[in-house]
Amino acid sequence: MPIGRITIDTEGCKGCTLCATACLPRLLQTDTTYLNSLGYHPTRLVDPAGQCTGCGLCAVICPDACITVYRLRVARQPAARVGTLI
């Protein structure tokens, strides 16, 4: 399973929650404890178990391009060879 993370530009976020609706594991929530300089409650990532896959749906739907997605690339194991060398 891919491993990812996102960062949210909280000063540019208007709290529209479109990203939260696009997140299938439901890892995005409105941060009601913080107001940005524009007076909005921005969205924040709540992912203590590391479930974010870095799919990018949240970034695609964000109308203000406030989300940056990072995806960890896992090195693939070389395929096993069949047969023997003599």
MOPAC internal coordinates of N, CA, C and O (Angstrom, degrees):
PM7 1SCF
backbone

  N    0.0000 0     0.00 0     0.00 0    0    0    0
  C    1.4512 1     0.00 0     0.00 0    1    0    0
  C    1.5264 1   108.52 1     0.00 0    2    1    0
  O    1.2310 1   119.64 1   -47.10 1    3    2    1
  N    1.3203 1   118.29 1   132.90 1    3    2    1
  C    1.4606 1   121.18 1   179.59 1    5    3    2
  C    1.5250 1   111.44 1   -64.58 1    6    5    3
  O    1.2310 1   121.56 1   -30.30 1    7    6    5
  N    1.3169 1   114.63 1   149.70 1    7    6    5
  C    1.4519 1   121.07 1   177.62 1    9    7    6
  C    1.5196 1   107.98 1  -116.93 1   10    9    7
  O    1.2310 1   120.46 1   -47.27 1   11   10    9
  N    1.3145 1   116.73 1   132.73 1   11   10    9
  C    1.4477 1   120.08 1  -179.25 1   13   11   10
  C    1.5055 1   111.89 1  -145.03 1   14   13   11
  O    1.2310 1   121.55 1    -1.68 1   15   14   13
  N    1.3091 1   114.64 1   178.32 1   15   14   13
  C    1.4531 1   121.24 1   173.23 1   17   15   14
  C    1.5204 1   106.72 1  -156.87 1   18   17   15
  O    1.2310 1   121.04 1   -16.52 1   19   18   17
  N    1.3163 1   115.61 1   163.48 1   19   18   17
  C    1.4465 1   120.34 1   177.99 1   21   19   18
  C    1.5187 1   109.34 1  -132.24 1   22   21   19
  O    1.2310 1   121.02 1   -21.36 1   23   22   21
  N    1.3172 1   115.66 1   158.64 1   23   22   21
  C    1.4511 1   121.35 1   168.87 1   25   23   22
  C    1.5185 1   106.78 1  -123.01 1   26   25   23
  O    1.2310 1   121.18 1   -34.23 1   27   26   25
  N    1.3204 1   115.35 1   145.77 1   27   26   25
  C    1.4596 1   121.44 1  -178.69 1   29   27   26
  C    1.5225 1   108.76 1  -120.30 1   30   29   27
  O    1.2310 1   120.84 1   -51.88 1   31   30   29
  N    1.3105 1   115.99 1   128.12 1   31   30   29
  C    1.4626 1   121.33 1   174.55 1   33   31   30
  C    1.5226 1   106.65 1   -75.53 1   34   33   31
  O    1.2310 1   120.31 1   -84.94 1   35   34   33
  N    1.3260 1   117.02 1    95.06 1   35   34   33
  C    1.4581 1   121.25 1  -173.66 1   37   35   34
  C    1.5219 1   112.43 1   -67.27 1   38   37   35
  O    1.2310 1   119.76 1   155.56 1   39   38   37
  N    1.3153 1   118.07 1   -24.44 1   39   38   37
  C    1.4627 1   119.72 1   179.03 1   41   39   38
  C    1.5225 1   112.53 1   -76.87 1   42   41   39
  O    1.2310 1   119.93 1   157.03 1   43   42   41
  N    1.3180 1   117.74 1   -22.97 1   43   42   41
  C    1.4593 1   121.53 1   178.80 1   45   43   42
  C    1.5208 1   113.32 1   -96.23 1   46   45   43
  O    1.2310 1   120.43 1   165.44 1   47   46   45
  N    1.3368 1   116.78 1   -14.56 1   47   46   45
  C    1.4654 1   121.65 1  -176.19 1   49   47   46
  C    1.5298 1   110.60 1   -74.70 1   50   49   47
  O    1.2310 1   121.15 1   -47.98 1   51   50   49
  N    1.3358 1   115.41 1   132.02 1   51   50   49
  C    1.4563 1   121.10 1   178.27 1   53   51   50
  C    1.5203 1   112.33 1   -99.50 1   54   53   51
  O    1.2310 1   120.04 1  -175.45 1   55   54   53
  N    1.3119 1   117.53 1     4.55 1   55   54   53
  C    1.4580 1   120.40 1   176.98 1   57   55   54
  C    1.5122 1   114.18 1    67.15 1   58   57   55
  O    1.2310 1   119.92 1  -146.20 1   59   58   57
  N    1.3201 1   117.76 1    33.80 1   59   58   57
  C    1.4696 1   121.22 1  -177.75 1   61   59   58
  C    1.5314 1   112.15 1   -73.03 1   62   61   59
  O    1.2310 1   119.70 1   161.81 1   63   62   61
  N    1.3216 1   118.18 1   -18.19 1   63   62   61
  C    1.4727 1   127.08 1   179.39 1   65   63   62
  C    1.5273 1   114.65 1    67.00 1   66   65   63
  O    1.2310 1   119.67 1  -166.48 1   67   66   65
  N    1.3257 1   118.23 1    13.52 1   67   66   65
  C    1.4667 1   119.20 1   174.66 1   69   67   66
  C    1.5200 1   110.99 1   -61.79 1   70   69   67
  O    1.2310 1   120.21 1   141.59 1   71   70   69
  N    1.3222 1   117.21 1   -38.41 1   71   70   69
  C    1.4587 1   120.84 1  -179.96 1   73   71   70
  C    1.5255 1   111.20 1   -65.12 1   74   73   71
  O    1.2310 1   120.66 1   142.84 1   75   74   73
  N    1.3239 1   116.35 1   -37.16 1   75   74   73
  C    1.4619 1   120.15 1   179.76 1   77   75   74
  C    1.5198 1   111.18 1   -65.54 1   78   77   75
  O    1.2310 1   120.22 1   146.15 1   79   78   77
  N    1.3199 1   117.18 1   -33.85 1   79   78   77
  C    1.4657 1   119.73 1   178.47 1   81   79   78
  C    1.5301 1   111.28 1   -74.58 1   82   81   79
  O    1.2310 1   120.10 1   154.31 1   83   82   81
  N    1.3300 1   117.42 1   -25.69 1   83   82   81
  C    1.4646 1   120.78 1  -179.56 1   85   83   82
  C    1.5237 1   112.04 1   -83.86 1   86   85   83
  O    1.2310 1   120.02 1   159.92 1   87   86   85
  N    1.3216 1   117.57 1   -20.08 1   87   86   85
  C    1.4698 1   121.53 1  -177.63 1   89   87   86
  C    1.5252 1   109.93 1   -76.48 1   90   89   87
  O    1.2310 1   120.50 1   -69.94 1   91   90   89
  N    1.3248 1   116.64 1   110.06 1   91   90   89
  C    1.4621 1   120.65 1  -176.78 1   93   91   90
  C    1.5243 1   113.73 1   -66.18 1   94   93   91
  O    1.2310 1   118.84 1   140.45 1   95   94   93
  N    1.3481 1   119.81 1   -39.55 1   95   94   93
  C    1.4712 1   118.04 1   176.88 1   97   95   94
  C    1.5333 1   113.58 1   -79.73 1   98   97   95
  O    1.2310 1   120.07 1  -178.90 1   99   98   97
  N    1.3396 1   117.47 1     1.10 1   99   98   97
  C    1.4683 1   123.54 1   177.61 1  101   99   98
  C    1.5256 1   112.02 1    59.02 1  102  101   99
  O    1.2310 1   120.98 1  -124.36 1  103  102  101
  N    1.3339 1   115.74 1    55.64 1  103  102  101
  C    1.4597 1   121.97 1  -177.91 1  105  103  102
  C    1.5206 1   113.27 1  -100.39 1  106  105  103
  O    1.2310 1   119.67 1   178.36 1  107  106  105
  N    1.3254 1   118.23 1    -1.64 1  107  106  105
  C    1.4587 1   121.69 1  -178.14 1  109  107  106
  C    1.5188 1   110.39 1  -110.62 1  110  109  107
  O    1.2310 1   121.22 1   -45.41 1  111  110  109
  N    1.3414 1   115.27 1   134.59 1  111  110  109
  C    1.4607 1   121.19 1  -179.47 1  113  111  110
  C    1.5190 1   109.82 1  -138.59 1  114  113  111
  O    1.2310 1   120.76 1   -22.82 1  115  114  113
  N    1.3186 1   116.15 1   157.18 1  115  114  113
  C    1.4553 1   121.26 1   174.28 1  117  115  114
  C    1.5237 1   108.72 1   -75.27 1  118  117  115
  O    1.2310 1   120.54 1   -48.30 1  119  118  117
  N    1.3270 1   116.58 1   131.70 1  119  118  117
  C    1.4597 1   121.78 1   178.85 1  121  119  118
  C    1.5254 1   108.66 1   -88.58 1  122  121  119
  O    1.2310 1   120.49 1   -85.08 1  123  122  121
  N    1.3112 1   116.66 1    94.92 1  123  122  121
  C    1.4601 1   121.26 1  -176.96 1  125  123  122
  C    1.5249 1   112.66 1   -78.49 1  126  125  123
  O    1.2310 1   119.80 1   176.61 1  127  126  125
  N    1.3262 1   118.00 1    -3.39 1  127  126  125
  C    1.4610 1   121.18 1   179.45 1  129  127  126
  C    1.5186 1   112.50 1   -93.24 1  130  129  127
  O    1.2310 1   119.99 1   177.24 1  131  130  129
  N    1.3350 1   117.62 1    -2.76 1  131  130  129
  C    1.4653 1   121.32 1  -174.38 1  133  131  130
  C    1.5243 1   110.37 1  -136.81 1  134  133  131
  O    1.2310 1   120.90 1   -43.85 1  135  134  133
  N    1.3255 1   115.89 1   136.15 1  135  134  133
  C    1.4634 1   122.34 1   171.44 1  137  135  134
  C    1.5227 1   107.82 1  -114.06 1  138  137  135
  O    1.2310 1   120.25 1   -49.37 1  139  138  137
  N    1.3277 1   117.14 1   130.63 1  139  138  137
  C    1.4591 1   119.39 1   177.45 1  141  139  138
  C    1.5335 1   109.51 1   -80.68 1  142  141  139
  O    1.2310 1   120.38 1     0.99 1  143  142  141
  N    1.3065 1   116.88 1  -179.01 1  143  142  141
  C    1.4643 1   121.17 1  -175.68 1  145  143  142
  C    1.5316 1   112.97 1   -66.50 1  146  145  143
  O    1.2310 1   120.39 1   162.93 1  147  146  145
  N    1.3320 1   116.85 1   -17.07 1  147  146  145
  C    1.4622 1   121.11 1   177.48 1  149  147  146
  C    1.5289 1   112.04 1   -89.42 1  150  149  147
  O    1.2310 1   120.56 1   173.31 1  151  150  149
  N    1.3376 1   116.54 1    -6.69 1  151  150  149
  C    1.4597 1   120.90 1   179.49 1  153  151  150
  C    1.5094 1   114.59 1    90.00 1  154  153  151
  O    1.2310 1   120.20 1  -162.34 1  155  154  153
  N    1.3262 1   117.22 1    17.66 1  155  154  153
  C    1.4584 1   121.55 1  -179.13 1  157  155  154
  C    1.5241 1   110.47 1  -106.86 1  158  157  155
  O    1.2310 1   121.06 1   -27.19 1  159  158  157
  N    1.3177 1   115.58 1   152.81 1  159  158  157
  C    1.4616 1   121.80 1   170.17 1  161  159  158
  C    1.5234 1   106.50 1   -87.90 1  162  161  159
  O    1.2310 1   119.28 1   -70.88 1  163  162  161
  N    1.3355 1   118.98 1   109.12 1  163  162  161
  C    1.4641 1   120.50 1  -177.59 1  165  163  162
  C    1.5279 1   112.14 1   -76.13 1  166  165  163
  O    1.2310 1   121.50 1   -12.72 1  167  166  165
  N    1.2998 1   114.73 1   167.28 1  167  166  165
  C    1.4572 1   121.69 1   175.65 1  169  167  166
  C    1.5235 1   109.17 1   -84.84 1  170  169  167
  O    1.2310 1   120.62 1   -30.43 1  171  170  169
  N    1.3236 1   116.43 1   149.57 1  171  170  169
  C    1.4646 1   120.72 1   176.68 1  173  171  170
  C    1.5236 1   109.40 1  -135.38 1  174  173  171
  O    1.2310 1   121.52 1   -24.33 1  175  174  173
  N    1.3144 1   114.70 1   155.67 1  175  174  173
  C    1.4620 1   121.62 1   177.35 1  177  175  174
  C    1.5195 1   108.55 1   -86.51 1  178  177  175
  O    1.2310 1   120.38 1   -52.25 1  179  178  177
  N    1.3225 1   116.88 1   127.75 1  179  178  177
  C    1.4642 1   122.66 1   176.06 1  181  179  178
  C    1.5234 1   105.79 1  -119.63 1  182  181  179
  O    1.2310 1   121.19 1   -84.10 1  183  182  181
  N    1.3352 1   115.33 1    95.90 1  183  182  181
  C    1.4662 1   120.57 1  -172.96 1  185  183  182
  C    1.5235 1   111.39 1  -140.91 1  186  185  183
  O    1.2310 1   119.77 1  -115.86 1  187  186  185
  N    1.3421 1   118.04 1    64.14 1  187  186  185
  C    1.4661 1   119.15 1  -178.13 1  189  187  186
  C    1.5234 1   113.84 1   -66.50 1  190  189  187
  O    1.2310 1   119.88 1   154.83 1  191  190  189
  N    1.3196 1   117.83 1   -25.17 1  191  190  189
  C    1.4655 1   121.28 1  -178.24 1  193  191  190
  C    1.5194 1   112.99 1   -92.80 1  194  193  191
  O    1.2310 1   119.64 1  -179.86 1  195  194  193
  N    1.3319 1   118.29 1     0.14 1  195  194  193
  C    1.4564 1   120.88 1   179.05 1  197  195  194
  C    1.5128 1   113.29 1    68.20 1  198  197  195
  O    1.2310 1   119.80 1  -137.10 1  199  198  197
  N    1.3194 1   117.99 1    42.90 1  199  198  197
  C    1.4625 1   122.26 1  -177.42 1  201  199  198
  C    1.5233 1   113.82 1   -87.62 1  202  201  199
  O    1.2310 1   119.69 1   170.32 1  203  202  201
  N    1.3204 1   118.20 1    -9.68 1  203  202  201
  C    1.4676 1   120.20 1  -178.87 1  205  203  202
  C    1.5277 1   109.67 1   -64.66 1  206  205  203
  O    1.2310 1   120.91 1   -51.26 1  207  206  205
  N    1.3220 1   115.87 1   128.74 1  207  206  205
  C    1.4624 1   120.99 1  -179.76 1  209  207  206
  C    1.5237 1   112.21 1   -97.06 1  210  209  207
  O    1.2310 1   120.52 1   172.16 1  211  210  209
  N    1.3309 1   116.61 1    -7.84 1  211  210  209
  C    1.4602 1   119.45 1  -177.30 1  213  211  210
  C    1.5111 1   111.88 1    71.97 1  214  213  211
  O    1.2310 1   120.12 1  -147.78 1  215  214  213
  N    1.3200 1   117.37 1    32.22 1  215  214  213
  C    1.4677 1   121.26 1  -176.66 1  217  215  214
  C    1.5264 1   112.11 1   -65.05 1  218  217  215
  O    1.2310 1   120.17 1   149.81 1  219  218  217
  N    1.3322 1   117.28 1   -30.19 1  219  218  217
  C    1.4520 1   121.07 1   176.36 1  221  219  218
  C    1.5134 1   115.98 1    90.01 1  222  221  219
  O    1.2310 1   119.33 1  -179.40 1  223  222  221
  N    1.3280 1   118.89 1     0.60 1  223  222  221
  C    1.4608 1   120.50 1   179.89 1  225  223  222
  C    1.5211 1   111.75 1   -61.07 1  226  225  223
  O    1.2310 1   120.41 1   141.93 1  227  226  225
  N    1.3186 1   116.82 1   -38.07 1  227  226  225
  C    1.4651 1   120.29 1  -179.94 1  229  227  226
  C    1.5301 1   110.71 1   -63.55 1  230  229  227
  O    1.2310 1   120.24 1   139.22 1  231  230  229
  N    1.3152 1   117.15 1   -40.78 1  231  230  229
  C    1.4659 1   120.98 1  -179.44 1  233  231  230
  C    1.5199 1   111.78 1   -69.78 1  234  233  231
  O    1.2310 1   120.32 1   144.51 1  235  234  233
  N    1.3112 1   116.99 1   -35.49 1  235  234  233
  C    1.4606 1   120.75 1  -179.65 1  237  235  234
  C    1.5206 1   111.09 1   -67.39 1  238  237  235
  O    1.2310 1   120.02 1   141.60 1  239  238  237
  N    1.3190 1   117.58 1   -38.40 1  239  238  237
  C    1.4602 1   120.68 1  -175.45 1  241  239  238
  C    1.5265 1   113.11 1   -85.24 1  242  241  239
  O    1.2310 1   119.65 1   164.66 1  243  242  241
  N    1.3323 1   118.28 1   -15.34 1  243  242  241
  C    1.4687 1   121.62 1  -178.00 1  245  243  242
  C    1.5358 1   109.98 1   -65.74 1  246  245  243
  O    1.2310 1   119.59 1   -62.14 1  247  246  245
  N    1.3432 1   118.38 1   117.86 1  247  246  245
  C    1.4623 1   120.32 1  -176.73 1  249  247  246
  C    1.5283 1   113.74 1   -71.64 1  250  249  247
  O    1.2310 1   120.10 1   162.74 1  251  250  249
  N    1.3233 1   117.41 1   -17.26 1  251  250  249
  C    1.4624 1   120.91 1  -177.92 1  253  251  250
  C    1.5257 1   113.31 1  -109.79 1  254  253  251
  O    1.2310 1   119.72 1  -171.43 1  255  254  253
  N    1.3162 1   118.15 1     8.57 1  255  254  253
  C    1.4716 1   124.02 1   178.27 1  257  255  254
  C    1.5208 1   111.59 1    52.18 1  258  257  255
  O    1.2310 1   120.64 1  -131.24 1  259  258  257
  N    1.3206 1   116.38 1    48.76 1  259  258  257
  C    1.4672 1   122.18 1  -178.07 1  261  259  258
  C    1.5225 1   113.08 1   -93.75 1  262  261  259
  O    1.2310 1   119.74 1   177.51 1  263  262  261
  N    1.3218 1   118.09 1    -2.49 1  263  262  261
  C    1.4623 1   120.92 1  -173.87 1  265  263  262
  C    1.5218 1   109.90 1  -115.26 1  266  265  263
  O    1.2310 1   121.56 1   -49.69 1  267  266  265
  N    1.3274 1   114.62 1   130.31 1  267  266  265
  C    1.4580 1   122.25 1   174.11 1  269  267  266
  C    1.5207 1   107.87 1  -113.29 1  270  269  267
  O    1.2310 1   120.21 1   -47.85 1  271  270  269
  N    1.3215 1   117.21 1   132.15 1  271  270  269
  C    1.4635 1   122.74 1  -176.10 1  273  271  270
  C    1.5147 1   109.72 1  -107.86 1  274  273  271
  O    1.2310 1   121.19 1   -44.10 1  275  274  273
  N    1.3176 1   115.32 1   135.90 1  275  274  273
  C    1.4624 1   122.63 1   175.66 1  277  275  274
  C    1.5191 1   107.54 1  -123.24 1  278  277  275
  O    1.2310 1   120.90 1   -47.89 1  279  278  277
  N    1.3264 1   115.88 1   132.11 1  279  278  277
  C    1.4547 1   120.72 1   178.68 1  281  279  278
  C    1.5209 1   109.45 1  -125.04 1  282  281  279
  O    1.2310 1   120.87 1   -51.12 1  283  282  281
  N    1.3257 1   115.95 1   128.88 1  283  282  281
  C    1.4551 1   121.90 1   178.75 1  285  283  282
  C    1.5196 1   108.91 1   -77.79 1  286  285  283
  O    1.2310 1   121.22 1   -51.98 1  287  286  285
  N    1.3006 1   115.27 1   128.02 1  287  286  285
  C    1.4663 1   119.01 1   176.36 1  289  287  286
  C    1.5153 1   108.96 1   -91.70 1  290  289  287
  O    1.2310 1   121.28 1   -51.48 1  291  290  289
  N    1.2917 1   115.16 1   128.52 1  291  290  289
  C    1.4539 1   121.26 1   179.84 1  293  291  290
  C    1.5197 1   108.05 1   -99.29 1  294  293  291
  O    1.2310 1   120.83 1   -50.83 1  295  294  293
  N    1.3227 1   116.02 1   129.17 1  295  294  293
  C    1.4665 1   120.06 1   179.58 1  297  295  294
  C    1.5242 1   109.51 1   -66.63 1  298  297  295
  O    1.2310 1   121.37 1   -45.33 1  299  298  297
  N    1.2991 1   114.99 1   134.67 1  299  298  297
  C    1.4630 1   119.50 1   179.12 1  301  299  298
  C    1.5259 1   110.01 1   -84.40 1  302  301  299
  O    1.2310 1   121.65 1   -34.90 1  303  302  301
  N    1.3032 1   114.45 1   145.10 1  303  302  301
  C    1.4543 1   120.57 1   177.12 1  305  303  302
  C    1.5264 1   108.36 1   -78.18 1  306  305  303
  O    1.2310 1   120.22 1   -41.27 1  307  306  305
  N    1.3283 1   117.19 1   138.73 1  307  306  305
  C    1.4704 1   118.28 1   177.41 1  309  307  306
  C    1.5298 1   110.44 1   -63.43 1  310  309  307
  O    1.2310 1   121.02 1   -34.08 1  311  310  309
  N    1.2986 1   115.65 1   145.92 1  311  310  309
  C    1.4622 1   120.68 1  -179.22 1  313  311  310
  C    1.5298 1   109.71 1   -66.81 1  314  313  311
  O    1.2310 1   121.16 1   -38.72 1  315  314  313
  N    1.2998 1   115.38 1   141.28 1  315  314  313
  C    1.4600 1   120.93 1   178.80 1  317  315  314
  C    1.5311 1   109.23 1   -70.18 1  318  317  315
  O    1.2310 1   120.84 1   -39.68 1  319  318  317
  N    1.3096 1   116.01 1   140.32 1  319  318  317
  C    1.4647 1   119.90 1   178.19 1  321  319  318
  C    1.5115 1   109.94 1   -87.52 1  322  321  319
  O    1.2310 1   121.43 1   -38.19 1  323  322  321
  N    1.2911 1   114.87 1   141.81 1  323  322  321
  C    1.4560 1   121.00 1   179.65 1  325  323  322
  C    1.5246 1   108.18 1   -99.02 1  326  325  323
  O    1.2310 1   120.79 1   -44.05 1  327  326  325
  N    1.3024 1   116.10 1   135.95 1  327  326  325
  C    1.4710 1   120.03 1   179.40 1  329  327  326
  C    1.5149 1   110.41 1   102.24 1  330  329  327
  O    1.2310 1   121.27 1    -1.75 1  331  330  329
  N    1.3227 1   115.17 1   178.25 1  331  330  329
  C    1.4507 1   121.00 1  -179.59 1  333  331  330
  C    1.5131 1   110.43 1  -125.79 1  334  333  331
  O    1.2310 1   121.60 1   -27.25 1  335  334  333
  N    1.2953 1   114.55 1   152.75 1  335  334  333
  C    1.4624 1   119.62 1   175.91 1  337  335  334
  C    1.5173 1   109.06 1   -96.80 1  338  337  335
  O    1.2310 1   120.65 1   -41.83 1  339  338  337
  N    1.3210 1   116.36 1   138.17 1  339  338  337
  C    1.4702 1   120.29 1   179.14 1  341  339  338
  C    1.5072 1   109.04 1  -111.52 1  342  341  339
  O    1.2310 1   120.10 1   180.00 1  343  342  341

